[in-house]
Amino acid sequence: MRKEWLTRNLAILTLVSLAQDAASELLYPLIPILLTSVIGAAPLALGLIEGCAEAAAGFTKLLSGRASDRIGRKPFIVAGYSVAGIGKVMVVTASAWPLFLLGRITDRIGKGLRSTPRDALIHDSVPEQHLGKAFGFHRAGDNLGAVIGPLLALAGLSLFNDDVRKVAMWALIPAFISAALTFFIKDKSRAQIKAQPSIPPSGPLPAPLKRAIALLVFIQLTNIPDALLLLRLHDIGFSTRGVVLAYVLFSAVTMLLAFPGGYLSDRFSPRIIYSIGLLAFAIAYFTLGFTQNHTYAVLALVLYGFFPALTDGVGKAWIAGLSASNQRGKAQGVYQASMNFAVLGAGIWGGLLWSQGEKQWPLIVAAIGALVGIFILFGENVRNSRKPS
């Protein structure tokens, strides 16, 4: 007997994300080499391109989530994965950095178009009491793709004698499989919109929802982009392939723990599970900030895998549980776009403070920030437990 939370839409969307993440994470460790060594751009171009791409994704998420409440989810999901595939074609065939920039922005616009309507559709398709499990299951599939992608990249580098351009081309296969699978989605929200044409437009988000978003975004300002963690491994002596393998290990841990994290968030307060994820973050960042030892660094990265497993899907489920039916896309759009800009902000301050040395202070400062976030969430949990039922 099929579990009532494992709906057709959730299964298809998980397969879609698995394939797309395999494509994206195959490219991710190759992008710096492709841009600087193959195309010949300066390292500054990498920072400019990734910053613009992140901003494009954030703005698009904000718009697509709100629009999907009025139009329906499926058109944005199909368009988003298709546009991302076009962006990847532009990236792997670019001969100059402006074309590479255009490709990355196109890819991230695709991500922005699909992400919030997809998460709103998961909410539409799953019973309310199972949201944590649903988002955790989806996140696990997403991270399985994040394990497969870098492993394919390593295999390709060995097969093609480190020809980065040829290996990058492999990303197009799972990207187009992902786009094709979106046509099998069933969008109930479109039928509801047609059946209730007089449904009033959504007003401002309710205060508890805005408070939760503000709290999570504040905590996210400590979350330095993972690229800087990988740079830290390189700085302390890891080889390029060693960095990629460490990234695979991190993604594997996240994949294995994402569903249990979502399951536990259905049974306990999301704030508790999120706080455990932040504790793993803080310990891992402290370790990576201080250590030069490769074994400790790998163990820290394994522990860091707990963080996205216990926060990404849990955060989405938390926001979904606080949003009304006519605001699901808008709520996810505001939340995810705000988190995008917070990561961008963390990347800016982390990059500005980054330096060579035995200790990496941005990681240590971020760990302290995560501990502050735990205390805030603990206070919120106590405050909510005292409210009259």
PAKENU-980985 format. One record per residue (C-alpha): x, y, z; residue number from 0. Coordinates in Angstrom, 2 decimals, decimal comma. Example, Ala and Ser with C-alpha at 12.3 -4.5 7.8 and 13.67 -1.06 7.14 Angstrom:
BEGIN
<setor xx="12,30" yy="-4,50" zz="7,80" k="0"/>
<setor xx="13,67" yy="-1,06" zz="7,14" k="1"/>
***
This chain:
BEGIN
<setor xx="0,00" yy="0,00" zz="0,00" k="0"/>
<setor xx="1,43" yy="3,35" zz="-1,05" k="1"/>
<setor xx="2,01" yy="5,90" zz="1,67" k="2"/>
<setor xx="-0,56" yy="8,70" zz="1,45" k="3"/>
<setor xx="2,14" yy="11,38" zz="1,47" k="4"/>
<setor xx="4,07" yy="9,82" zz="-1,44" k="5"/>
<setor xx="1,83" yy="11,22" zz="-4,16" k="6"/>
<setor xx="2,34" yy="11,03" zz="-7,93" k="7"/>
<setor xx="3,37" yy="14,69" zz="-8,09" k="8"/>
<setor xx="5,89" yy="14,32" zz="-5,26" k="9"/>
<setor xx="7,47" yy="11,26" zz="-6,91" k="10"/>
<setor xx="7,74" yy="12,97" zz="-10,32" k="11"/>
<setor xx="9,03" yy="16,24" zz="-8,88" k="12"/>
<setor xx="11,66" yy="14,33" zz="-6,90" k="13"/>
<setor xx="12,85" yy="12,57" zz="-10,07" k="14"/>
<setor xx="12,88" yy="15,92" zz="-11,89" k="15"/>
<setor xx="15,02" yy="17,50" zz="-9,17" k="16"/>
<setor xx="17,31" yy="14,48" zz="-8,99" k="17"/>
<setor xx="18,08" yy="14,72" zz="-12,72" k="18"/>
<setor xx="18,46" yy="18,51" zz="-12,64" k="19"/>
<setor xx="20,77" yy="18,42" zz="-9,62" k="20"/>
<setor xx="22,90" yy="15,72" zz="-11,27" k="21"/>
<setor xx="23,36" yy="18,15" zz="-14,17" k="22"/>
<setor xx="24,00" yy="21,20" zz="-11,98" k="23"/>
<setor xx="26,39" yy="19,47" zz="-9,59" k="24"/>
<setor xx="28,31" yy="17,86" zz="-12,44" k="25"/>
<setor xx="28,98" yy="21,39" zz="-13,68" k="26"/>
<setor xx="29,51" yy="23,05" zz="-10,28" k="27"/>
<setor xx="33,09" yy="21,91" zz="-9,55" k="28"/>
<setor xx="34,06" yy="22,43" zz="-13,21" k="29"/>
<setor xx="32,81" yy="26,02" zz="-13,56" k="30"/>
<setor xx="35,90" yy="27,75" zz="-12,06" k="31"/>
<setor xx="38,24" yy="25,71" zz="-14,28" k="32"/>
<setor xx="36,06" yy="26,11" zz="-17,37" k="33"/>
<setor xx="35,86" yy="29,87" zz="-16,93" k="34"/>
<setor xx="39,45" yy="30,66" zz="-15,93" k="35"/>
<setor xx="41,57" yy="27,96" zz="-17,60" k="36"/>
<setor xx="39,52" yy="27,09" zz="-20,72" k="37"/>
<setor xx="37,88" yy="30,44" zz="-21,56" k="38"/>
<setor xx="40,70" yy="32,48" zz="-20,03" k="39"/>
<setor xx="38,69" yy="34,89" zz="-17,85" k="40"/>
<setor xx="40,11" yy="36,54" zz="-14,73" k="41"/>
<setor xx="39,06" yy="35,15" zz="-11,29" k="42"/>
<setor xx="37,15" yy="38,42" zz="-10,71" k="43"/>
<setor xx="34,77" yy="37,37" zz="-13,50" k="44"/>
<setor xx="33,80" yy="34,25" zz="-11,52" k="45"/>
<setor xx="32,67" yy="36,34" zz="-8,54" k="46"/>
<setor xx="30,76" yy="38,75" zz="-10,80" k="47"/>
<setor xx="29,03" yy="35,94" zz="-12,69" k="48"/>
<setor xx="27,98" yy="33,95" zz="-9,61" k="49"/>
<setor xx="26,77" yy="37,10" zz="-7,84" k="50"/>
<setor xx="24,63" yy="38,14" zz="-10,83" k="51"/>
<setor xx="23,30" yy="34,59" zz="-11,23" k="52"/>
<setor xx="22,29" yy="34,40" zz="-7,55" k="53"/>
<setor xx="20,54" yy="37,78" zz="-7,73" k="54"/>
<setor xx="18,68" yy="36,74" zz="-10,91" k="55"/>
<setor xx="17,43" yy="33,57" zz="-9,18" k="56"/>
<setor xx="16,27" yy="35,55" zz="-6,15" k="57"/>
<setor xx="14,28" yy="38,12" zz="-8,11" k="58"/>
<setor xx="12,67" yy="35,47" zz="-10,31" k="59"/>
<setor xx="11,63" yy="33,35" zz="-7,33" k="60"/>
<setor xx="9,83" yy="36,33" zz="-5,85" k="61"/>
<setor xx="7,82" yy="36,93" zz="-9,03" k="62"/>
<setor xx="7,12" yy="33,33" zz="-10,04" k="63"/>
<setor xx="5,78" yy="32,23" zz="-6,67" k="64"/>
<setor xx="3,19" yy="35,01" zz="-6,54" k="65"/>
<setor xx="2,20" yy="34,54" zz="-10,20" k="66"/>
<setor xx="1,74" yy="30,79" zz="-9,72" k="67"/>
<setor xx="-1,00" yy="31,50" zz="-7,15" k="68"/>
<setor xx="-2,99" yy="33,19" zz="-9,95" k="69"/>
<setor xx="-2,04" yy="31,18" zz="-13,05" k="70"/>
<setor xx="-1,11" yy="27,73" zz="-11,76" k="71"/>
<setor xx="2,13" yy="25,93" zz="-10,92" k="72"/>
<setor xx="2,87" yy="23,70" zz="-13,94" k="73"/>
<setor xx="3,58" yy="26,41" zz="-16,58" k="74"/>
<setor xx="6,33" yy="27,87" zz="-14,39" k="75"/>
<setor xx="7,79" yy="24,47" zz="-13,51" k="76"/>
<setor xx="7,95" yy="23,33" zz="-17,17" k="77"/>
<setor xx="9,36" yy="26,69" zz="-18,28" k="78"/>
<setor xx="11,86" yy="26,81" zz="-15,42" k="79"/>
<setor xx="13,46" yy="23,43" zz="-16,08" k="80"/>
<setor xx="13,45" yy="24,05" zz="-19,85" k="81"/>
<setor xx="15,09" yy="27,48" zz="-19,50" k="82"/>
<setor xx="17,70" yy="25,99" zz="-17,15" k="83"/>
<setor xx="18,57" yy="23,43" zz="-19,84" k="84"/>
<setor xx="19,05" yy="26,21" zz="-22,39" k="85"/>
<setor xx="21,26" yy="28,06" zz="-19,90" k="86"/>
<setor xx="23,46" yy="25,00" zz="-19,44" k="87"/>
<setor xx="23,88" yy="24,68" zz="-23,21" k="88"/>
<setor xx="25,09" yy="28,29" zz="-23,28" k="89"/>
<setor xx="27,50" yy="27,69" zz="-20,40" k="90"/>
<setor xx="29,19" yy="24,56" zz="-21,79" k="91"/>
<setor xx="29,54" yy="26,03" zz="-25,31" k="92"/>
<setor xx="30,58" yy="29,59" zz="-24,32" k="93"/>
<setor xx="33,80" yy="30,85" zz="-25,89" k="94"/>
<setor xx="33,96" yy="34,15" zz="-23,96" k="95"/>
<setor xx="33,04" yy="35,15" zz="-20,41" k="96"/>
<setor xx="30,10" yy="37,46" zz="-21,36" k="97"/>
<setor xx="28,43" yy="34,48" zz="-23,06" k="98"/>
<setor xx="29,21" yy="32,38" zz="-20,00" k="99"/>
<setor xx="27,61" yy="35,09" zz="-17,84" k="100"/>
<setor xx="24,49" yy="35,07" zz="-20,02" k="101"/>
<setor xx="24,31" yy="31,29" zz="-19,74" k="102"/>
<setor xx="24,63" yy="31,29" zz="-15,94" k="103"/>
<setor xx="21,99" yy="34,00" zz="-15,59" k="104"/>
<setor xx="19,66" yy="32,06" zz="-17,92" k="105"/>
<setor xx="20,24" yy="28,88" zz="-15,89" k="106"/>
<setor xx="19,49" yy="30,68" zz="-12,61" k="107"/>
<setor xx="16,42" yy="32,41" zz="-14,04" k="108"/>
<setor xx="15,19" yy="28,91" zz="-14,82" k="109"/>
<setor xx="15,83" yy="27,94" zz="-11,21" k="110"/>
<setor xx="13,92" yy="30,99" zz="-10,01" k="111"/>
<setor xx="10,99" yy="30,27" zz="-12,33" k="112"/>
<setor xx="10,58" yy="26,69" zz="-11,10" k="113"/>
<setor xx="11,60" yy="26,58" zz="-7,44" k="114"/>
<setor xx="8,79" yy="28,33" zz="-5,59" k="115"/>
<setor xx="5,93" yy="27,04" zz="-7,80" k="116"/>
<setor xx="7,39" yy="23,52" zz="-7,46" k="117"/>
<setor xx="7,49" yy="23,76" zz="-3,65" k="118"/>
<setor xx="3,97" yy="25,24" zz="-3,62" k="119"/>
<setor xx="2,82" yy="22,30" zz="-5,79" k="120"/>
<setor xx="4,35" yy="19,86" zz="-3,30" k="121"/>
<setor xx="2,30" yy="21,63" zz="-0,62" k="122"/>
<setor xx="-0,82" yy="21,37" zz="-2,85" k="123"/>
<setor xx="-0,25" yy="17,65" zz="-3,40" k="124"/>
<setor xx="0,48" yy="16,38" zz="0,13" k="125"/>
<setor xx="-1,65" yy="16,26" zz="3,31" k="126"/>
<setor xx="-0,76" yy="19,06" zz="5,73" k="127"/>
<setor xx="0,43" yy="16,71" zz="8,50" k="128"/>
<setor xx="3,02" yy="15,15" zz="6,17" k="129"/>
<setor xx="4,70" yy="18,29" zz="4,81" k="130"/>
<setor xx="7,99" yy="17,63" zz="6,62" k="131"/>
<setor xx="8,26" yy="14,11" zz="5,22" k="132"/>
<setor xx="7,35" yy="15,32" zz="1,73" k="133"/>
<setor xx="9,93" yy="18,11" zz="1,63" k="134"/>
<setor xx="12,51" yy="15,82" zz="3,26" k="135"/>
<setor xx="11,89" yy="13,13" zz="0,63" k="136"/>
<setor xx="12,21" yy="15,68" zz="-2,16" k="137"/>
<setor xx="15,41" yy="17,05" zz="-0,64" k="138"/>
<setor xx="16,85" yy="13,51" zz="-0,40" k="139"/>
<setor xx="16,22" yy="12,98" zz="-4,11" k="140"/>
<setor xx="17,73" yy="16,37" zz="-4,86" k="141"/>
<setor xx="20,88" yy="15,41" zz="-2,96" k="142"/>
<setor xx="21,10" yy="12,01" zz="-4,61" k="143"/>
<setor xx="21,52" yy="13,98" zz="-7,82" k="144"/>
<setor xx="24,17" yy="16,06" zz="-6,07" k="145"/>
<setor xx="26,09" yy="12,84" zz="-5,36" k="146"/>
<setor xx="25,67" yy="11,42" zz="-8,86" k="147"/>
<setor xx="26,73" yy="14,64" zz="-10,63" k="148"/>
<setor xx="30,25" yy="15,05" zz="-9,17" k="149"/>
<setor xx="30,87" yy="11,29" zz="-9,49" k="150"/>
<setor xx="30,04" yy="11,57" zz="-13,20" k="151"/>
<setor xx="32,41" yy="14,53" zz="-13,42" k="152"/>
<setor xx="35,24" yy="12,49" zz="-11,85" k="153"/>
<setor xx="34,56" yy="9,58" zz="-14,22" k="154"/>
<setor xx="34,52" yy="11,94" zz="-17,18" k="155"/>
<setor xx="37,78" yy="13,62" zz="-16,20" k="156"/>
<setor xx="39,46" yy="10,22" zz="-16,05" k="157"/>
<setor xx="37,92" yy="9,07" zz="-19,35" k="158"/>
<setor xx="38,69" yy="12,26" zz="-21,30" k="159"/>
<setor xx="42,08" yy="12,99" zz="-19,75" k="160"/>
<setor xx="40,87" yy="16,08" zz="-17,84" k="161"/>
<setor xx="39,14" yy="17,67" zz="-20,86" k="162"/>
<setor xx="36,79" yy="19,91" zz="-18,89" k="163"/>
<setor xx="34,73" yy="21,05" zz="-21,90" k="164"/>
<setor xx="33,88" yy="17,46" zz="-22,95" k="165"/>
<setor xx="32,94" yy="16,46" zz="-19,41" k="166"/>
<setor xx="30,76" yy="19,56" zz="-18,98" k="167"/>
<setor xx="28,77" yy="18,51" zz="-22,06" k="168"/>
<setor xx="27,57" yy="15,46" zz="-20,11" k="169"/>
<setor xx="25,46" yy="17,76" zz="-17,93" k="170"/>
<setor xx="23,07" yy="18,38" zz="-20,84" k="171"/>
<setor xx="21,72" yy="14,80" zz="-20,78" k="172"/>
<setor xx="20,21" yy="14,82" zz="-17,24" k="173"/>
<setor xx="19,18" yy="18,47" zz="-17,73" k="174"/>
<setor xx="16,96" yy="17,61" zz="-20,70" k="175"/>
<setor xx="15,64" yy="14,45" zz="-19,02" k="176"/>
<setor xx="14,60" yy="16,68" zz="-16,11" k="177"/>
<setor xx="12,76" yy="19,10" zz="-18,39" k="178"/>
<setor xx="10,94" yy="16,26" zz="-20,19" k="179"/>
<setor xx="9,67" yy="14,74" zz="-16,93" k="180"/>
<setor xx="7,90" yy="17,97" zz="-15,95" k="181"/>
<setor xx="5,19" yy="17,34" zz="-18,59" k="182"/>
<setor xx="3,90" yy="14,41" zz="-16,48" k="183"/>
<setor xx="2,99" yy="16,68" zz="-13,54" k="184"/>
<setor xx="-0,69" yy="17,11" zz="-12,63" k="185"/>
<setor xx="-1,50" yy="20,66" zz="-11,53" k="186"/>
<setor xx="-4,58" yy="20,74" zz="-9,27" k="187"/>
<setor xx="-4,16" yy="24,43" zz="-8,55" k="188"/>
<setor xx="-5,22" yy="25,38" zz="-12,12" k="189"/>
<setor xx="-8,52" yy="23,55" zz="-11,70" k="190"/>
<setor xx="-9,09" yy="25,28" zz="-8,36" k="191"/>
<setor xx="-8,41" yy="28,69" zz="-9,91" k="192"/>
<setor xx="-10,88" yy="28,01" zz="-12,75" k="193"/>
<setor xx="-13,51" yy="26,66" zz="-10,31" k="194"/>
<setor xx="-13,18" yy="29,72" zz="-8,06" k="195"/>
<setor xx="-12,61" yy="32,69" zz="-10,36" k="196"/>
<setor xx="-13,86" yy="35,09" zz="-7,70" k="197"/>
<setor xx="-11,24" yy="34,07" zz="-5,15" k="198"/>
<setor xx="-9,84" yy="37,31" zz="-3,71" k="199"/>
<setor xx="-6,21" yy="38,19" zz="-4,42" k="200"/>
<setor xx="-3,86" yy="37,40" zz="-1,59" k="201"/>
<setor xx="-3,18" yy="40,26" zz="0,78" k="202"/>
<setor xx="-0,14" yy="40,80" zz="2,98" k="203"/>
<setor xx="1,46" yy="37,73" zz="4,49" k="204"/>
<setor xx="0,26" yy="37,07" zz="8,07" k="205"/>
<setor xx="2,46" yy="38,28" zz="10,93" k="206"/>
<setor xx="3,55" yy="34,80" zz="12,17" k="207"/>
<setor xx="4,70" yy="33,90" zz="8,65" k="208"/>
<setor xx="6,61" yy="37,15" zz="8,20" k="209"/>
<setor xx="8,23" yy="36,67" zz="11,59" k="210"/>
<setor xx="9,37" yy="33,15" zz="10,70" k="211"/>
<setor xx="10,79" yy="34,31" zz="7,36" k="212"/>
<setor xx="12,64" yy="37,22" zz="8,98" k="213"/>
<setor xx="14,11" yy="34,91" zz="11,62" k="214"/>
<setor xx="15,34" yy="32,32" zz="9,12" k="215"/>
<setor xx="16,77" yy="34,97" zz="6,81" k="216"/>
<setor xx="18,66" yy="36,57" zz="9,71" k="217"/>
<setor xx="20,19" yy="33,19" zz="10,57" k="218"/>
<setor xx="20,99" yy="32,56" zz="6,88" k="219"/>
<setor xx="23,26" yy="35,63" zz="6,85" k="220"/>
<setor xx="25,84" yy="33,42" zz="8,59" k="221"/>
<setor xx="25,69" yy="30,77" zz="5,83" k="222"/>
<setor xx="28,81" yy="31,41" zz="3,75" k="223"/>
<setor xx="28,49" yy="29,81" zz="0,25" k="224"/>
<setor xx="29,78" yy="26,25" zz="0,03" k="225"/>
<setor xx="32,30" yy="27,28" zz="-2,62" k="226"/>
<setor xx="34,31" yy="29,01" zz="0,13" k="227"/>
<setor xx="34,30" yy="25,82" zz="2,22" k="228"/>
<setor xx="35,71" yy="23,95" zz="-0,76" k="229"/>
<setor xx="38,28" yy="26,72" zz="-1,16" k="230"/>
<setor xx="39,27" yy="26,18" zz="2,48" k="231"/>
<setor xx="39,93" yy="22,49" zz="1,74" k="232"/>
<setor xx="42,10" yy="23,50" zz="-1,21" k="233"/>
<setor xx="43,95" yy="26,06" zz="0,94" k="234"/>
<setor xx="44,93" yy="23,41" zz="3,50" k="235"/>
<setor xx="46,32" yy="21,08" zz="0,85" k="236"/>
<setor xx="43,51" yy="19,01" zz="-0,69" k="237"/>
<setor xx="43,95" yy="18,14" zz="-4,38" k="238"/>
<setor xx="41,26" yy="19,12" zz="-6,90" k="239"/>
<setor xx="39,91" yy="15,58" zz="-7,03" k="240"/>
<setor xx="40,15" yy="15,38" zz="-3,24" k="241"/>
<setor xx="37,94" yy="18,47" zz="-2,97" k="242"/>
<setor xx="35,38" yy="16,96" zz="-5,38" k="243"/>
<setor xx="35,33" yy="13,67" zz="-3,44" k="244"/>
<setor xx="34,86" yy="15,54" zz="-0,16" k="245"/>
<setor xx="31,94" yy="17,40" zz="-1,75" k="246"/>
<setor xx="30,42" yy="14,07" zz="-2,82" k="247"/>
<setor xx="30,72" yy="12,80" zz="0,76" k="248"/>
<setor xx="29,01" yy="15,94" zz="2,10" k="249"/>
<setor xx="26,15" yy="15,54" zz="-0,41" k="250"/>
<setor xx="25,77" yy="11,85" zz="0,47" k="251"/>
<setor xx="25,33" yy="12,65" zz="4,16" k="252"/>
<setor xx="22,71" yy="15,28" zz="3,34" k="253"/>
<setor xx="20,89" yy="12,82" zz="1,06" k="254"/>
<setor xx="20,73" yy="10,13" zz="3,77" k="255"/>
<setor xx="19,51" yy="12,49" zz="6,51" k="256"/>
<setor xx="17,09" yy="14,74" zz="4,59" k="257"/>
<setor xx="14,07" yy="12,44" zz="4,89" k="258"/>
<setor xx="14,62" yy="11,59" zz="8,59" k="259"/>
<setor xx="14,96" yy="15,34" zz="9,23" k="260"/>
<setor xx="11,63" yy="16,02" zz="7,55" k="261"/>
<setor xx="9,97" yy="13,11" zz="9,35" k="262"/>
<setor xx="11,13" yy="14,43" zz="12,73" k="263"/>
<setor xx="9,93" yy="17,94" zz="11,92" k="264"/>
<setor xx="6,40" yy="16,52" zz="11,47" k="265"/>
<setor xx="6,59" yy="14,97" zz="14,94" k="266"/>
<setor xx="8,35" yy="17,78" zz="16,78" k="267"/>
<setor xx="8,64" yy="21,53" zz="16,36" k="268"/>
<setor xx="10,50" yy="22,55" zz="13,16" k="269"/>
<setor xx="12,44" yy="24,99" zz="15,35" k="270"/>
<setor xx="13,98" yy="22,08" zz="17,29" k="271"/>
<setor xx="15,13" yy="20,22" zz="14,16" k="272"/>
<setor xx="16,40" yy="23,46" zz="12,61" k="273"/>
<setor xx="18,36" yy="24,19" zz="15,79" k="274"/>
<setor xx="20,06" yy="20,76" zz="15,64" k="275"/>
<setor xx="21,08" yy="21,54" zz="12,07" k="276"/>
<setor xx="22,53" yy="24,87" zz="13,19" k="277"/>
<setor xx="24,51" yy="23,14" zz="15,95" k="278"/>
<setor xx="26,08" yy="20,83" zz="13,35" k="279"/>
<setor xx="26,83" yy="23,92" zz="11,25" k="280"/>
<setor xx="28,53" yy="25,69" zz="14,15" k="281"/>
<setor xx="30,75" yy="22,73" zz="15,12" k="282"/>
<setor xx="31,72" yy="22,08" zz="11,48" k="283"/>
<setor xx="32,56" yy="25,73" zz="10,80" k="284"/>
<setor xx="34,60" yy="26,06" zz="13,99" k="285"/>
<setor xx="36,57" yy="22,94" zz="13,03" k="286"/>
<setor xx="37,17" yy="24,04" zz="9,44" k="287"/>
<setor xx="38,11" yy="27,51" zz="10,63" k="288"/>
<setor xx="40,84" yy="26,24" zz="12,97" k="289"/>
<setor xx="42,12" yy="22,91" zz="11,64" k="290"/>
<setor xx="44,88" yy="22,12" zz="9,15" k="291"/>
<setor xx="44,39" yy="18,37" zz="9,65" k="292"/>
<setor xx="42,82" yy="16,63" zz="6,64" k="293"/>
<setor xx="41,05" yy="13,97" zz="8,69" k="294"/>
<setor xx="39,41" yy="16,55" zz="10,95" k="295"/>
<setor xx="38,48" yy="18,62" zz="7,89" k="296"/>
<setor xx="36,73" yy="15,67" zz="6,25" k="297"/>
<setor xx="34,91" yy="14,83" zz="9,49" k="298"/>
<setor xx="33,82" yy="18,46" zz="9,76" k="299"/>
<setor xx="32,45" yy="18,38" zz="6,20" k="300"/>
<setor xx="30,56" yy="15,17" zz="7,01" k="301"/>
<setor xx="29,05" yy="16,86" zz="10,06" k="302"/>
<setor xx="28,22" yy="19,91" zz="7,93" k="303"/>
<setor xx="26,09" yy="17,59" zz="5,78" k="304"/>
<setor xx="23,64" yy="17,49" zz="8,71" k="305"/>
<setor xx="22,96" yy="21,21" zz="8,28" k="306"/>
<setor xx="21,13" yy="21,28" zz="4,91" k="307"/>
<setor xx="19,48" yy="17,95" zz="5,71" k="308"/>
<setor xx="17,91" yy="19,39" zz="8,87" k="309"/>
<setor xx="17,19" yy="22,92" zz="7,59" k="310"/>
<setor xx="16,45" yy="23,12" zz="3,84" k="311"/>
<setor xx="13,39" yy="20,90" zz="3,63" k="312"/>
<setor xx="12,40" yy="21,68" zz="7,23" k="313"/>
<setor xx="12,46" yy="25,41" zz="6,50" k="314"/>
<setor xx="10,25" yy="25,01" zz="3,42" k="315"/>
<setor xx="7,81" yy="22,80" zz="5,34" k="316"/>
<setor xx="7,77" yy="25,32" zz="8,21" k="317"/>
<setor xx="6,87" yy="28,16" zz="5,84" k="318"/>
<setor xx="4,34" yy="25,98" zz="3,99" k="319"/>
<setor xx="2,59" yy="25,13" zz="7,26" k="320"/>
<setor xx="2,11" yy="28,83" zz="8,04" k="321"/>
<setor xx="0,81" yy="29,86" zz="4,58" k="322"/>
<setor xx="-2,80" yy="30,02" zz="3,37" k="323"/>
<setor xx="-3,93" yy="28,12" zz="0,25" k="324"/>
<setor xx="-4,08" yy="31,29" zz="-1,88" k="325"/>
<setor xx="-0,61" yy="32,42" zz="-0,73" k="326"/>
<setor xx="1,45" yy="29,25" zz="-1,02" k="327"/>
<setor xx="3,44" yy="30,40" zz="-4,03" k="328"/>
<setor xx="3,83" yy="33,92" zz="-2,73" k="329"/>
<setor xx="5,00" yy="32,71" zz="0,70" k="330"/>
<setor xx="7,59" yy="30,35" zz="-0,79" k="331"/>
<setor xx="8,68" yy="33,10" zz="-3,19" k="332"/>
<setor xx="9,27" yy="35,67" zz="-0,47" k="333"/>
<setor xx="11,00" yy="33,10" zz="1,75" k="334"/>
<setor xx="13,29" yy="31,57" zz="-0,86" k="335"/>
<setor xx="14,17" yy="34,86" zz="-2,57" k="336"/>
<setor xx="15,04" yy="36,38" zz="0,79" k="337"/>
<setor xx="17,23" yy="33,37" zz="1,61" k="338"/>
<setor xx="18,97" yy="33,76" zz="-1,77" k="339"/>
<setor xx="19,85" yy="37,37" zz="-1,03" k="340"/>
<setor xx="20,98" yy="36,42" zz="2,49" k="341"/>
<setor xx="23,41" yy="33,86" zz="1,05" k="342"/>
<setor xx="24,63" yy="36,51" zz="-1,39" k="343"/>
<setor xx="25,20" yy="38,85" zz="1,56" k="344"/>
<setor xx="27,03" yy="36,11" zz="3,47" k="345"/>
<setor xx="29,19" yy="35,49" zz="0,43" k="346"/>
<setor xx="30,11" yy="39,17" zz="0,22" k="347"/>
<setor xx="31,15" yy="39,59" zz="3,86" k="348"/>
<setor xx="32,79" yy="36,14" zz="3,91" k="349"/>
<setor xx="34,73" yy="36,88" zz="0,74" k="350"/>
<setor xx="35,86" yy="40,29" zz="1,97" k="351"/>
<setor xx="37,23" yy="38,80" zz="5,23" k="352"/>
<setor xx="38,75" yy="35,73" zz="3,55" k="353"/>
<setor xx="42,53" yy="35,46" zz="3,77" k="354"/>
<setor xx="45,32" yy="32,91" zz="3,67" k="355"/>
<setor xx="46,45" yy="31,59" zz="7,04" k="356"/>
<setor xx="46,24" yy="28,84" zz="9,61" k="357"/>
<setor xx="42,91" yy="30,17" zz="10,90" k="358"/>
<setor xx="40,02" yy="31,23" zz="8,67" k="359"/>
<setor xx="38,13" yy="33,85" zz="10,68" k="360"/>
<setor xx="35,02" yy="34,16" zz="8,46" k="361"/>
<setor xx="34,20" yy="30,51" zz="9,24" k="362"/>
<setor xx="34,71" yy="31,10" zz="12,96" k="363"/>
<setor xx="32,52" yy="34,23" zz="12,92" k="364"/>
<setor xx="29,82" yy="32,33" zz="10,98" k="365"/>
<setor xx="29,92" yy="29,54" zz="13,59" k="366"/>
<setor xx="29,32" yy="32,10" zz="16,35" k="367"/>
<setor xx="26,42" yy="33,51" zz="14,33" k="368"/>
<setor xx="24,89" yy="30,03" zz="14,07" k="369"/>
<setor xx="25,08" yy="29,64" zz="17,87" k="370"/>
<setor xx="23,26" yy="32,96" zz="18,24" k="371"/>
<setor xx="20,61" yy="31,59" zz="15,86" k="372"/>
<setor xx="20,14" yy="28,52" zz="18,08" k="373"/>
<setor xx="19,47" yy="30,71" zz="21,11" k="374"/>
<setor xx="16,96" yy="32,78" zz="19,12" k="375"/>
<setor xx="15,12" yy="29,65" zz="17,94" k="376"/>
<setor xx="15,13" yy="28,25" zz="21,49" k="377"/>
<setor xx="13,58" yy="31,49" zz="22,73" k="378"/>
<setor xx="10,94" yy="31,34" zz="19,97" k="379"/>
<setor xx="10,11" yy="27,75" zz="20,89" k="380"/>
<setor xx="9,67" yy="28,67" zz="24,55" k="381"/>
<setor xx="7,55" yy="31,69" zz="23,64" k="382"/>
<setor xx="5,27" yy="29,63" zz="21,39" k="383"/>
<setor xx="4,91" yy="26,83" zz="23,95" k="384"/>
<setor xx="3,57" yy="29,35" zz="26,47" k="385"/>
<setor xx="0,85" yy="30,63" zz="24,16" k="386"/>
<setor xx="-2,65" yy="29,52" zz="25,09" k="387"/>
<setor xx="-3,90" yy="26,79" zz="22,76" k="388"/>
***
